[in-house]
């Protein structure tokens, strides 16, 4: 389980997860392009933007990203709630 409490760190966390799982941006971009119908170049640019915090994936794109890495998105109750 990976808990992200600061939404501003989502892209950085995804980039770290990608690298930890042995994916290059180029390889993941090819996979994402196949999953969502975008071009490889568009997917590669989006990954760069997400990794660097310049933008964040929408929920649809995030689902594809996590599926490619073998993860599911889960909603977890906050510990302080």
C-alpha positions in Angstrom: 0.0 0.0 0.0 1.2 3.5 -0.9 -0.4 6.3 1.0 -0.2 9.8 -0.5 -1.3 12.4 1.9 -0.1 15.4 -0.1 -1.7 15.6 -3.5 1.2 17.8 -4.7 3.5 14.8 -4.4 1.3 12.5 -6.5 3.5 12.9 -9.7 6.8 12.4 -7.8 5.4 9.3 -6.1 4.2 7.9 -9.4 7.6 8.5 -10.9 9.3 6.8 -8.1 6.9 3.9 -8.4 7.5 3.6 -12.1 11.3 3.5 -11.6 11.0 1.0 -8.7 9.0 -1.3 -10.9 11.6 -1.1 -13.7 9.7 1.0 -16.2 11.3 3.8 -18.3 9.1 6.7 -19.3 9.3 5.6 -22.9 8.2 2.0 -22.2 5.3 3.1 -19.9 4.3 5.7 -22.6 4.0 3.0 -25.2 1.8 0.9 -22.8 -0.4 3.9 -21.9 -0.8 4.9 -25.5 -2.1 1.4 -26.2 -4.5 1.6 -23.3 -6.0 5.0 -23.8 -5.6 5.5 -27.6 -3.2 8.5 -27.3 0.0 8.8 -29.3 3.3 7.6 -27.8 4.5 11.2 -27.9 1.5 12.6 -26.0 1.8 9.9 -23.4 5.5 10.5 -23.0 4.9 14.2 -22.6 2.2 13.6 -20.0 4.5 11.3 -18.0 7.2 13.9 -17.9 4.7 16.5 -16.8 3.4 14.2 -14.0 6.9 13.2 -12.9 8.0 16.8 -12.6 4.8 18.1 -10.9 3.9 20.4 -13.8 0.5 18.7 -14.1 -1.4 15.8 -12.5 -3.2 12.8 -14.2 -7.0 12.9 -14.3 -8.7 9.8 -12.7 -9.0 8.1 -16.0 -5.3 8.4 -16.8 -4.3 7.6 -13.3 -6.3 4.3 -13.5 -4.4 3.4 -16.7 -1.1 4.3 -15.2 -1.6 2.2 -12.1 -3.0 -0.7 -14.1 0.2 -0.7 -16.3 2.3 -0.9 -13.1 0.1 -3.7 -11.6 -1.6 -1.5 -9.0 -5.2 -0.7 -8.1 -6.4 2.6 -6.8 -8.0 2.3 -3.4 -9.7 4.8 -1.1 -8.4 4.4 2.4 -9.9 6.0 5.5 -7.7 8.6 7.0 -6.1 7.6 10.3 -7.0 10.9 11.9 -10.6 10.9 10.9 
